[in-house]
């Protein structure tokens, strides 16, 4: 699955969708990720000022990785 993420809101929607597909509540994901529930709420709402490493940790926990490539390049 490749999903373009251009804004923090895009990432938030993706995390919310995948969390729901995995049957997790926000509090469950927060516990697994070692963060507070507020962090997950803010992430899913697309708060643009979240700590990048924590975001990457949550994505990793959900089985996702961030790959940066030039626009127009195939994956």
Secondary structure, DSSP 4 states (H G I P E B T S, - for coil): ------SHHHHHHHHHHHHHHTT--HHHHHHHHTS-HHHHHHHHHT-TTS-HHHHHHHHHHTT-------TT---
